[in-house]
Structure formats: structure tokens, C-alpha cells
Amino acid sequence: MEMYKCCLCKKEVDGNNAYEYRGFTSCADCFDKVIEKVDIRRGEIIARNEAVTAPLAGLDIHPDSTIGKANRKLLAPAIEASSKETLAEQQYRAGKL
């Protein structure tokens, strides 16, 4: 039987007693807390991404059009910021709370 580690309390649990929520593994005791923390973290990441990409919404940034090229030049810092993955996103993808 494969063993899993709870992402919250770090307790080792076997596959029959492990729970998974959005890629995060937990023991039965921590499962409700893990759901709550994962949902909070996910909401924060989504809100950050929406805030960063808001200046680009609906704009032509296609590199083949004249307007798109001009917008890319003007909005270069916003485009670069929206393309970078934050530490919170990296930890979320790695299954760390």
C-alpha cells in the first residue's frame, strides 16, 4: 500500500486513509482544514491574476497588427508581470499550503 503525507500535519497515512482535494493530500483529521486553506489560497491566486491581467482585458496585443504592436510596447510591464508565476502559485502547484 502506498503511503501519503498530510500536507498540513505531515502525518504519514496509507492510501485507504488518505484524502485528496485539488491535488492536496491530507489525513482524515485535517481534511476539513485542508479544504478551507486550499480554497482560500486558490481564491487569492485567482484574485491576484485577475488584478494583474485587468489592464490587458479586451486590448489587441497580437504581434502581427500595428495596433497590437503599439499596445505591446506600451503595456510591456503589465504583460511581463502577468506572465510571471508568483511564489504562491509555485507553492500551490507543488501541493504546499
DSSP file with accessible surface (Angstrom, degrees, kcal/mol):
  #  RESIDUE AA STRUCTURE BP1 BP2  ACC     N-H-->O    O-->H-N    N-H-->O    O-->H-N    TCO  KAPPA ALPHA  PHI   PSI    X-CA   Y-CA   Z-CA
    1    1 A M              0   0  148      0, 0.0     2,-0.2     0, 0.0     0, 0.0   0.000 360.0 360.0 360.0 133.1    0.0    0.0    0.0
    2    2 A E        -     0   0  130     12,-0.1    13,-1.4     1,-0.0     2,-0.3  -0.481 360.0-137.3 -74.0 142.6    1.3    3.4   -1.0
    3    3 A M  E     -A   14   0A  99     11,-0.2     2,-0.3    -2,-0.2    11,-0.2  -0.781  17.0-165.3-102.7 144.6    1.9    5.9    1.8
    4    4 A Y  E     -A   13   0A  83      9,-3.6     9,-3.2    -2,-0.3     2,-0.5  -0.893  14.4-132.2-124.7 157.1    0.9    9.6    1.6
    5    5 A K  E     -A   12   0A 117     -2,-0.3    20,-0.2     7,-0.2     7,-0.2  -0.937  23.8-120.2-113.9 129.6    1.9   12.6    3.7
    6    6 A C     >  -     0   0    0      5,-2.5     4,-1.3    -2,-0.5    20,-0.3  -0.469  15.8-143.0 -64.3 130.4   -0.7   15.0    5.0
    7    7 A C  T  4 S+     0   0   15     18,-2.9    90,-0.4    -2,-0.2    -1,-0.2   0.676  95.7  40.0 -72.5 -13.7    0.1   18.5    3.6
    8    8 A L  T  4 S+     0   0   52     17,-0.2    -1,-0.1     3,-0.1    18,-0.1   0.897 131.5  16.6 -99.7 -56.9   -1.0   20.1    6.9
    9    9 A C  T  4 S-     0   0   63      2,-0.1    -2,-0.1    18,-0.0    17,-0.1   0.523  91.2-131.2 -98.1  -7.4    0.2   18.0    9.8
   10   10 A K     <  +     0   0  119     -4,-1.3     2,-0.2     1,-0.2    -3,-0.1   0.630  51.0 154.9  67.4  16.5    2.8   15.9    7.8
   11   11 A K        -     0   0   96     -6,-0.1    -5,-2.5     1,-0.1     2,-0.4  -0.523  46.0-120.7 -74.6 139.6    1.5   12.6    9.2
   12   12 A E  E     +A    5   0A 104     -7,-0.2     2,-0.3    -2,-0.2    -7,-0.2  -0.694  37.7 176.8 -80.4 128.8    2.1    9.5    7.1
   13   13 A V  E     -A    4   0A  17     -9,-3.2    -9,-3.6    -2,-0.4     5,-0.1  -0.972  27.3-117.1-132.0 148.6   -1.2    7.8    6.1
   14   14 A D  E >>  -A    3   0A  49     -2,-0.3     3,-1.4   -11,-0.2     4,-0.5  -0.326  38.1 -98.2 -79.9 168.9   -1.8    4.8    3.9
   15   15 A G  T 34 S+     0   0   28    -13,-1.4     3,-0.4     1,-0.3    -1,-0.1   0.768 120.9  57.8 -60.1 -27.6   -3.8    5.1    0.7
   16   16 A N  T 34 S+     0   0  125      1,-0.2    -1,-0.3   -14,-0.1    -2,-0.0   0.721 114.2  37.3 -75.0 -22.1   -7.0    3.8    2.3
   17   17 A N  T <4 S+     0   0   93     -3,-1.4    11,-0.5     2,-0.0     2,-0.3   0.293  95.3 102.0-112.0   6.5   -7.0    6.6    4.9
   18   18 A A     <  -     0   0   25     -4,-0.5     2,-0.3    -3,-0.4     9,-0.2  -0.717  52.7-158.0 -94.5 145.0   -5.7    9.5    2.7
   19   19 A Y  E     -B   26   0B 108      7,-3.0     7,-3.0    -2,-0.3     2,-0.4  -0.916   2.9-156.4-119.3 149.2   -7.9   12.2    1.3
   20   20 A E  E     +B   25   0B 115     -2,-0.3     2,-0.4     5,-0.2     5,-0.2  -0.982  12.4 176.5-130.3 135.1   -7.2   14.4   -1.7
   21   21 A Y  E >  S-B   24   0B  54      3,-2.4     3,-2.1    -2,-0.4    -2,-0.0  -0.944  75.7 -26.2-139.8 115.3   -8.6   17.8   -2.6
   22   22 A R  T 3  S-     0   0  118     -2,-0.4     3,-0.1     1,-0.3    73,-0.1   0.850 128.6 -45.5  51.3  38.4   -7.4   19.7   -5.7
   23   23 A G  T 3  S+     0   0   50      1,-0.2     2,-0.5    71,-0.0    -1,-0.3   0.417 113.9 116.7  90.8  -2.9   -4.1   17.9   -5.6
   24   24 A F  E <   -B   21   0B   3     -3,-2.1    -3,-2.4    72,-0.0     2,-0.4  -0.881  53.0-149.3-102.4 127.3   -3.5   18.3   -1.8
   25   25 A T  E     +B   20   0B  35     -2,-0.5   -18,-2.9   -20,-0.2     2,-0.3  -0.749  23.5 166.7 -97.5 140.6   -3.3   15.1    0.2
   26   26 A S  E     -B   19   0B   0     -7,-3.0    -7,-3.0    -2,-0.4     2,-0.1  -0.953  34.3-109.8-145.9 166.4   -4.5   15.0    3.8
   27   27 A C     >  -     0   0    2     -2,-0.3     4,-0.9    -9,-0.2     3,-0.4  -0.425  44.1-101.0 -86.2 171.3   -5.3   12.7    6.7
   28   28 A A  T  4 S+     0   0   58    -11,-0.5     3,-0.4     1,-0.2     4,-0.4   0.867 120.5  55.6 -63.5 -35.2   -8.9   12.4    7.9
   29   29 A D  T  4 S+     0   0  125      1,-0.2     4,-0.2     2,-0.1    -1,-0.2   0.835 115.5  35.9 -67.8 -32.8   -8.3   14.7   10.9
   30   30 A C  T  > S+     0   0   13     -3,-0.4     4,-2.7     1,-0.1    -1,-0.2   0.465  86.5 101.6 -99.2  -3.9   -7.1   17.6    8.7
   31   31 A F  H  X S+     0   0   47     -4,-0.9     4,-2.5    -3,-0.4     5,-0.2   0.893  82.8  46.7 -56.8 -46.2   -9.3   17.2    5.7
   32   32 A D  H  > S+     0   0  128     -4,-0.4     4,-2.0     1,-0.2    -1,-0.2   0.910 114.5  48.0 -63.3 -40.1  -11.8   20.0    6.5
   33   33 A K  H  > S+     0   0  128     -4,-0.2     4,-2.8     2,-0.2    -1,-0.2   0.890 110.3  52.4 -66.3 -38.9   -9.0   22.4    7.4
   34   34 A V  H  X S+     0   0    0     -4,-2.7     4,-3.0     2,-0.2     5,-0.3   0.928 108.1  50.7 -63.6 -44.1   -7.2   21.5    4.1
   35   35 A I  H  X S+     0   0   44     -4,-2.5     4,-2.4    -5,-0.2     5,-0.2   0.940 112.8  46.8 -57.7 -46.8  -10.3   22.2    2.1
   36   36 A E  H  X S+     0   0  123     -4,-2.0     4,-2.1     1,-0.2    -2,-0.2   0.945 115.2  44.7 -62.4 -47.8  -10.7   25.6    3.7
   37   37 A K  H  X S+     0   0  102     -4,-2.8     4,-2.7     1,-0.2     5,-0.2   0.897 113.2  50.4 -66.4 -39.6   -7.0   26.5    3.3
   38   38 A V  H  X S+     0   0    0     -4,-3.0     4,-2.9    -5,-0.2     5,-0.2   0.925 110.8  49.2 -64.9 -43.6   -6.8   25.3   -0.3
   39   39 A D  H  X S+     0   0   67     -4,-2.4     4,-2.3    -5,-0.3    -2,-0.2   0.902 112.8  47.7 -63.3 -39.0  -10.0   27.3   -1.2
   40   40 A I  H  X S+     0   0   88     -4,-2.1     4,-2.2    -5,-0.2    -2,-0.2   0.952 114.4  45.7 -65.5 -48.4   -8.6   30.5    0.4
   41   41 A R  H  X S+     0   0   48     -4,-2.7     4,-2.2     1,-0.2    -2,-0.2   0.924 113.4  49.8 -61.6 -43.7   -5.2   30.1   -1.3
   42   42 A R  H  X S+     0   0   90     -4,-2.9     4,-2.5    -5,-0.2    -1,-0.2   0.919 110.2  50.8 -62.7 -42.5   -6.8   29.4   -4.6
   43   43 A G  H  X S+     0   0   39     -4,-2.3     4,-2.5    -5,-0.2    -1,-0.2   0.894 109.6  50.7 -62.4 -39.7   -9.1   32.4   -4.3
   44   44 A E  H  X S+     0   0  112     -4,-2.2     4,-2.3     2,-0.2    -1,-0.2   0.913 111.2  48.0 -64.4 -42.0   -6.1   34.6   -3.5
   45   45 A I  H  X S+     0   0   22     -4,-2.2     4,-2.5     2,-0.2    -2,-0.2   0.925 112.7  48.1 -66.1 -42.9   -4.2   33.4   -6.6
   46   46 A I  H  X S+     0   0   66     -4,-2.5     4,-2.5     2,-0.2    -2,-0.2   0.932 111.9  49.3 -63.7 -44.5   -7.2   33.9   -8.8
   47   47 A A  H  X S+     0   0   54     -4,-2.5     4,-2.2     1,-0.2    -1,-0.2   0.910 111.4  49.6 -62.8 -40.4   -7.8   37.4   -7.5
   48   48 A R  H  X S+     0   0   72     -4,-2.3     4,-2.2     1,-0.2    -1,-0.2   0.932 111.5  48.3 -64.3 -45.3   -4.1   38.3   -8.0
   49   49 A N  H  X S+     0   0   50     -4,-2.5     4,-2.1     1,-0.2    -2,-0.2   0.890 111.2  50.2 -63.6 -39.2   -4.2   37.0  -11.6
   50   50 A E  H  X S+     0   0  125     -4,-2.5     4,-1.1     2,-0.2    -1,-0.2   0.897 111.1  49.2 -65.4 -39.8   -7.4   38.9  -12.4
   51   51 A A  H  < S+     0   0   70     -4,-2.2    -2,-0.2    -5,-0.2    -1,-0.2   0.893 113.1  46.8 -66.7 -38.1   -5.9   42.1  -11.0
   52   52 A V  H  < S+     0   0   32     -4,-2.2    -2,-0.2     1,-0.2    30,-0.2   0.875 116.9  42.1 -73.3 -35.9   -2.7   41.8  -12.9
   53   53 A T  H >X S+     0   0   62     -4,-2.1     3,-1.4    -5,-0.2     4,-0.6   0.575  88.5  92.7 -89.7  -6.9   -4.4   40.9  -16.2
   54   54 A A  G >< S+     0   0   61     -4,-1.1     3,-1.2     1,-0.3    -1,-0.2   0.874  80.8  56.2 -56.3 -41.3   -7.2   43.6  -15.9
   55   55 A P  G 34 S+     0   0   69      0, 0.0    -1,-0.3     0, 0.0    -2,-0.1   0.751 108.7  49.7 -64.4 -18.4   -5.2   46.3  -17.8
   56   56 A L  G X4 S+     0   0   24     -3,-1.4     3,-1.8    -4,-0.1    -2,-0.2   0.548  79.6 124.6 -95.3  -8.0   -4.9   43.8  -20.8
   57   57 A A  T << S-     0   0   76     -3,-1.2     3,-0.1    -4,-0.6    -3,-0.0  -0.304  85.5  -3.5 -62.2 124.4   -8.6   42.8  -21.0
   58   58 A G  T 3  S+     0   0   90      1,-0.2     2,-0.3    -2,-0.1    -1,-0.3   0.468  99.7 129.5  78.5   2.0  -10.1   43.4  -24.4
   59   59 A L    <   -     0   0   75     -3,-1.8     2,-0.7     1,-0.0    -1,-0.2  -0.653  63.7-117.3 -91.5 148.2   -7.0   45.0  -25.9
   60   60 A D        +     0   0   62     -2,-0.3    11,-0.3     1,-0.1    12,-0.1  -0.721  44.5 156.7 -80.9 113.9   -5.4   44.0  -29.2
   61   61 A I        +     0   0   50     -2,-0.7    -1,-0.1    10,-0.1     7,-0.0   0.097  21.4 138.8-123.3  22.2   -1.9   42.7  -28.3
   62   62 A H    >   -     0   0  102      1,-0.1     3,-1.2     2,-0.0     7,-0.2  -0.488  52.4-139.6 -69.2 129.9   -1.5   40.5  -31.4
   63   63 A P  T 3  S+     0   0   59      0, 0.0    -1,-0.1     0, 0.0     6,-0.1   0.653  95.7  60.7 -70.4 -11.0    2.1   40.9  -32.7
   64   64 A D  T 3  S+     0   0  130      4,-0.0     2,-0.3     5,-0.0    -2,-0.0   0.644  92.4  74.4 -90.4 -15.5    1.0   40.9  -36.4
   65   65 A S  S <> S-     0   0   35     -3,-1.2     4,-2.4     1,-0.1     5,-0.2  -0.703  79.2-129.2 -99.5 154.3   -1.2   44.0  -36.2
   66   66 A T  H  > S+     0   0  124     -2,-0.3     4,-2.1     2,-0.2     5,-0.1   0.922 111.7  46.1 -64.4 -44.8    0.0   47.6  -36.0
   67   67 A I  H  > S+     0   0  111      1,-0.2     4,-2.9     2,-0.2     5,-0.2   0.905 111.4  52.9 -65.5 -40.9   -2.2   48.4  -33.0
   68   68 A G  H  > S+     0   0    0      1,-0.2     4,-2.4     2,-0.2    -2,-0.2   0.903 108.3  49.7 -61.0 -42.0   -1.2   45.2  -31.3
   69   69 A K  H  X S+     0   0  128     -4,-2.4     4,-1.9     2,-0.2    -1,-0.2   0.918 112.4  47.7 -62.8 -43.7    2.5   46.0  -31.7
   70   70 A A  H  X S+     0   0   50     -4,-2.1     4,-2.6     2,-0.2    -2,-0.2   0.921 112.5  49.0 -64.5 -42.8    1.9   49.5  -30.2
   71   71 A N  H  X S+     0   0   31     -4,-2.9     4,-2.8   -11,-0.3    -2,-0.2   0.888 109.1  53.0 -64.0 -39.3   -0.1   48.1  -27.3
   72   72 A R  H  < S+     0   0   97     -4,-2.4    -1,-0.2    -5,-0.2    -2,-0.2   0.898 110.7  47.5 -62.2 -38.5    2.6   45.5  -26.7
   73   73 A K  H >< S+     0   0  178     -4,-1.9     3,-0.8     1,-0.2    -2,-0.2   0.934 116.8  42.1 -68.5 -45.9    5.2   48.3  -26.5
   74   74 A L  H 3< S+     0   0  137     -4,-2.6    -2,-0.2     1,-0.2    -1,-0.2   0.854 122.0  39.6 -68.3 -36.8    3.0   50.5  -24.2
   75   75 A L  T 3X S+     0   0   38     -4,-2.8     4,-2.7    -5,-0.2     5,-0.3   0.156  76.4 120.6-102.7  19.7    1.9   47.6  -22.0
   76   76 A A  H <> S+     0   0   48     -3,-0.8     4,-2.6     1,-0.2     5,-0.2   0.890  75.7  49.6 -53.8 -44.7    5.2   45.7  -21.8
   77   77 A P  H  > S+     0   0   91      0, 0.0     4,-2.5     0, 0.0    -1,-0.2   0.923 113.3  46.4 -63.2 -40.3    5.5   45.9  -18.0
   78   78 A A  H  > S+     0   0   25     -3,-0.2     4,-2.1     2,-0.2    -2,-0.2   0.889 113.1  49.6 -68.3 -38.1    1.9   44.7  -17.5
   79   79 A I  H  X S+     0   0   35     -4,-2.7     4,-1.2     2,-0.2    -1,-0.2   0.926 112.7  47.2 -66.1 -42.9    2.4   41.9  -20.0
   80   80 A E  H  X S+     0   0  108     -4,-2.6     4,-0.8    -5,-0.3     3,-0.4   0.927 112.3  49.6 -64.6 -43.3    5.6   40.8  -18.3
   81   81 A A  H >< S+     0   0   42     -4,-2.5     3,-0.6     1,-0.2    -1,-0.2   0.889 110.1  50.8 -63.7 -38.1    4.0   40.9  -14.8
   82   82 A S  H 3< S+     0   0   34     -4,-2.1    -1,-0.2     1,-0.2    -2,-0.2   0.745 107.0  54.8 -74.1 -19.5    1.1   38.9  -15.9
   83   83 A S  H 3< S+     0   0   90     -4,-1.2     2,-0.3    -3,-0.4    -1,-0.2   0.641  89.4  92.9 -88.1 -13.2    3.3   36.2  -17.4
   84   84 A K  S << S-     0   0  119     -4,-0.8     2,-0.5    -3,-0.6    -4,-0.0  -0.594  72.4-131.9 -85.7 142.0    5.3   35.6  -14.3
   85   85 A E        -     0   0   83     -2,-0.3     2,-0.1     4,-0.0    -2,-0.1  -0.776  23.9-136.2 -91.3 129.5    4.4   32.9  -11.8
   86   86 A T     >  -     0   0   36     -2,-0.5     4,-2.2     1,-0.1     5,-0.2  -0.320  22.6-108.6 -79.9 167.5    4.3   34.0   -8.2
   87   87 A L  H  > S+     0   0  110      1,-0.2     4,-2.7     2,-0.2     5,-0.2   0.894 121.0  56.1 -61.7 -38.8    5.8   32.1   -5.2
   88   88 A A  H  > S+     0   0   36      1,-0.2     4,-2.3     2,-0.2    -1,-0.2   0.905 108.0  47.8 -61.2 -40.9    2.2   31.4   -4.0
   89   89 A E  H  > S+     0   0   15      2,-0.2     4,-2.6     1,-0.2    -1,-0.2   0.907 111.2  50.7 -66.4 -41.1    1.4   29.8   -7.4
   90   90 A Q  H  X S+     0   0   95     -4,-2.2     4,-1.6     1,-0.2    -2,-0.2   0.919 112.7  45.9 -63.1 -43.4    4.5   27.7   -7.3
   91   91 A Q  H  <>S+     0   0   66     -4,-2.7     5,-2.9     2,-0.2     4,-0.5   0.899 111.8  52.0 -65.8 -40.0    3.7   26.5   -3.8
   92   92 A Y  H ><5S+     0   0   43     -4,-2.3     3,-1.3    -5,-0.2    -2,-0.2   0.935 110.3  47.8 -61.4 -46.2    0.1   25.8   -4.8
   93   93 A R  H 3<5S+     0   0  173     -4,-2.6    -1,-0.2     1,-0.3    -2,-0.2   0.818 110.2  53.3 -65.5 -29.2    1.2   23.7   -7.8
   94   94 A A  T 3<5S-     0   0   66     -4,-1.6    -1,-0.3    -5,-0.2    -2,-0.2   0.509 118.3-112.2 -83.2  -5.5    3.7   21.9   -5.6
   95   95 A G  T < 5 +     0   0   21     -3,-1.3     2,-0.4    -4,-0.5    -3,-0.2   0.751  69.8 139.8  81.6  25.5    1.0   21.0   -3.1
   96   96 A K      <       0   0  126     -5,-2.9    -1,-0.3    -6,-0.1    -2,-0.1  -0.865 360.0 360.0-105.3 136.1    2.3   23.1   -0.2
   97   97 A L              0   0   55     -2,-0.4   -59,-0.0   -90,-0.4    -5,-0.0  -0.628 360.0 360.0-100.1 360.0    0.0   25.1    2.0
